[in-house]
Amino acid sequence: MSTTRNEVRALRHPEKQKNPDRPSGRKPEWIRVKAPTSKGYQETRDLARGLKLHTVCEEAACPNIGECWQKKHASFMIMGDTCTRACAFCNVKTGMPNALDPFEPENLAMAVAEMGLKHVVITSVDRDDLADGGAMHFARVIEAIRHKSPETTIEILTPDFRDKPGAVEIVAKARPDVFNHNLETVPRLYPSIRPGARFYQSLRILDRVKQIDPTIFTKSGLMVGFGEERHELSQVMDDLRVADVDFLTIGQYLQPTLKHAPVERFVTPDEFKEYASMARAKGFLMVASTPLTRSSYHADRDFAEMREAREKKLAATAKASAAE
């Protein structure tokens, strides 16, 4: 007997099945995308599945999967496909995860080499069941990629490790090129949108990375459309700049199923441009703010631009100091 779509959603999100259906309304034209059908998409999918790798592109139902996979860009999700958290916005499966795959770092490194990636994004599920939250596994993945593809730049998107002692230090000392941890939304909405996390704990992670190694680029992302206010977004941007975060992404929240948090509002492209201008004025090296922006969308191109922006800033600072 075939499994219905509703049964599949119930298996992925058992904790949400008692929620009432909360429709978000019709998507506006500016965030509609075509279903992926390209040869490049198929090849990327086959490679990931052949090596038993998971991608956040599929697990989180990213709207940009067709475009990115056609270009052989994929964001890999380590430590399994099952998360120990149940955030109201996320499409990743919730439940008790399996044991870590000891071959995953090597398999992922093989995929990066085979795809010839110049820049790779590595994220993970939350693993609150592990003593270090999975920090050492992140470090092993970084080490394996460095060994096979030393020229590839590495961007990681980590969970908060539930404030487990030494976890952030383990990952930061593995020296990824970009350390990303998403705040996701404004503090007021954490109890309903991100109930397993704490806003200022997440902010401290980004601040701690800069303390450990100021040369690592730090990055964070926000989703809009939950009912946040403009002044709240402005304050979060200020908080991120106090933590010396380099790169901010802002994108539209899209409801994965009727049981997830509803979209309160579809933010217009012009408003996204305004948010980008606001963020740049606050001093971020790099800002990506569009309805379809996601943490790993165009990450390779954005990293190159961010690195160039830092070099220009350092050169200007050195020139000003010499002139004094």
N, C-alpha and C positions, 0 to 999 in steps of 0.2 A: 504494500500500500504506500502510495507517495505521501510525503510530508507536506502539509499546507504551509503557506507563507506565515500565517499566524502561529502555527506550531513551532516553526523555526525561530521566530522572534521570542516565543515563550522559553525555548531552550537557551537562547542567548541571554535573555534578561528576565529570569524567573522572579527577581525581586520587584519588577515593575508591573507585573501582570494584574495586581490589584488596583493600579492607577486607572482612573477613568480615561477614556479616549479624549485627547486634547488636540484637535486639529489646528494647524497653523495658518490655514488659508492658502490660496493659490500663490505659487512663486512668481515674482515679477520676471519680466523678460531678461533682465540683466544678470540673472544667476541661473539660467537654464543652460544645460550642457548636453551634448549629444552622447549617446551610448557608445562605449569604446568598441571599435571593430578592426583596428589597423593590424597589420602584420607585426609591427614592433610591439604592440600591446600583447599579442599572443605569445611572442618569443620571450618577453620579460616575464609573463605569467608562468610559462612553461619552465623557465630557468629557476625561478623561485620555488616552484613546487617540486621540481626534480631534486633540489638540494634540501628539501623539507624546511624551507624558510618561510617566515610570515612577513607580510608587509602591512604597515599601517594604512597604506593606500586602500587595500581591500577591507581590512578589519574595521576601519573607522568610516568606511563608505565615502572616501574623499571624492568630491565632485570633479577633481582635476586628474583622475587616474588615467583617462584616455589620452590626454595631452602628454602627461609625464611619461607614461609607459611607452608611448609611440617613440619618444626620444631616448628610450632606454634609461630613464631616470626612475629610481624606486627608493622609497624610504623603508628600511627594514625594521621589523619589530622583533626584538629578542625576548627570550625567557618565556616563550609560549604565546598562545592566543587567548588565554583566560586571565582576567584581572581580578584581584582581590577587593577592588573597590566597586562602587556602583554609582558613579557620577550621573547626574540627571541628564547630561547632554551627550554622553558618549555611547557609541555603537559597539565598542569592543565587548566581547562576551564576559559575563561575570560568573564567578564560581571558585572552586578550589583548583589551583593549577597543578600540573604534573611536575615531576622533578626536572631540574635543569638538564638540558642536553649538553653533555661535555664536548660534543663534536660541533656544536653550533658556531663557536668563534672561527674555527677553521673553514667550515662550510660557507660562512658568510664572507670570509676573506677570499675564498675561491670565486664566489659570485661577483664580488667587486672587481677582481682581476679579470674575469671573463668578460664582464660588461665594459671594462676599460673606463671605469668611473674616475673622473678627476676630483669629484667631491661626492661624499656619501653621507647620508643622514641615517643615524641609528637611534631608534626610540625603543620603548619597552612598555609592557604592562606594569601595573603596580604589583609588587611581590612582597606584601606585608608578612607573608609566611616565612620569609628568609631572614636569617639573623642580621645580614647587612643590607637587606632590601634589594639585593642583586648588584650591589656596587662592584664587587670583585668580578662578576661576569661582564659588566661593562668594560672594566679594565682589560680583561682577557680578549674581548672583541677588538678593542682599540689596538692592542699589541699584535694580534694576528693580522689585522689589516695593514699595519705599519710594516710588518715583515714581508708580506706578499706584494704590497703596492705602496712603497715608501713615498711616492710623489702624490698620492691621493690625500686630499685634505678631508678631515673627519669632523663631522658635526654630530653631537649627541643631543637628544631631547630626553631628559631624565624625569622620573617621578620624584616625589619629595623624600623618598626613603623613610618616611614617617619619623624623621628626626633621629634615625639610628646613629649612635656615636661612630664617628670616623668614616661614614659612608661617602659623604661629599668629598672628603680629603682623598679617599682611595681613587675616585673617578678623576678628580682634578689633577692628581699627580701622575695620571696616565697621559696627561697633556693632549686632550682633544683640541682641535683648532677652534671649535665653537662649542660652548657649553650653553645649551638652551634648557630652560625650565619655564613652562607656561604658567602665568598667573590665571589665565582663562577669563576671569571676570572681576568685578569690583568687590571690595570686602563685604558690603551689605548683602550681596546675593550668595555668598559662600554657603550659608546653611541650607539653602534650597538647591543650588546648582552644583556645588562641590563639597558635599557634607563631610567627606572623609578627610578633608584637608583644612589647613589654616593659612590665611592670606599672608600674615607676617612671617610665618615659618617658611613659606615658599620664597618670600622676598629675601630672607636671610641666606637662603641657599645661594642665590645669585651674588649677594654681597660677599659671602664667604669664599666663593671661587676667585673673585678679584683679589681678596686678601692673600690667598694661597699663591696665585700666579697672575699678576696684572696683565700679562701678555695674551692670556686666553680671551678671545672675544666672548662676551656673554649676550644672551638673546632671550627674549620672552615674547609671549603672544597673548592677545586678548580676542575674545569673541564678542560681538555686539548683537543686539536684538533680544536680549533677555529682559529688558526693562530698565537698564542702567541709564543714569543721567549724564549729561555732558560734563558737568562739574566733577562727577565721580571719576570719569575717565581721565580728566585733566589731573586730578590728584594722584591717580595710579601712575600716570606718566612721570609726575614729579617724584614719587616714591622710587620708581625704577632708576631715574637719573641720580638720585641720592646714592643708590647702590652701584652707580657707574655702569649701568647696562648699556651696551653699545647698539643693539638692534631690537626694534620693536615691530611686530607684525600685528595687524588688525584685520579681522575677517568677519563675515556674516555667519552667525549660527544658523545651521539648518537642522531641523528636527529629524532624527533617524527613523523613529516610529511614532505612532500616536500615543504611546505610553511614556515617551520621553518628555522633557520640558518643552512646552510650546514656544514657538517664535512669537514674541510680543510685538515685534515690529521689524519690517524689512528696511534696513538703512539704505538710503539712496547713494549712488556713486558720488554725487557731489558732496555728501556728508563725509564719505570716506576720504575724499580729497582734503576736506577741512581738517579732519583728524590727522592726516599726514602732515599738513602744514603746522598744526599745533605741536606735533611731536618733534618735527625738525627744529622748530623754534626753541624747544627745550633742550636741544643739544645732542640728540641721538645721532650716531654716525650713519645709521641706515634705518629707513622706515619703509615698510611695505603695507599699504592700506588700500584694499579693494574688496568688493563683496566676496570674491573667490579666493582671496589670500588665505593660505594655510601655512603652518610653520615651515614646511619643507618645500613649498611651491617656489620654483625658480631659485632654490637654495644655492646652487652652484654659481649662477650669475650674481646673485646678491652678495655672496661671500667675496667674490672678486672685487665688487664695487666697494664693499665695506673695508677691505684691506687697503684699497687705494685711498679711500677717504681718511683712514688712520695715518697713512704715510704722508698725505698732504698736511694733515693737522700737526703731526710731529715736526714736519719741515717748517711750517709756519711758526710754531712755537720756538724752534731753535733759532730761526731768523730773527724773531722779536727779541729773544734773549741776547743774541749777539749784538743787536743794535743798541741795547741799553748801556 
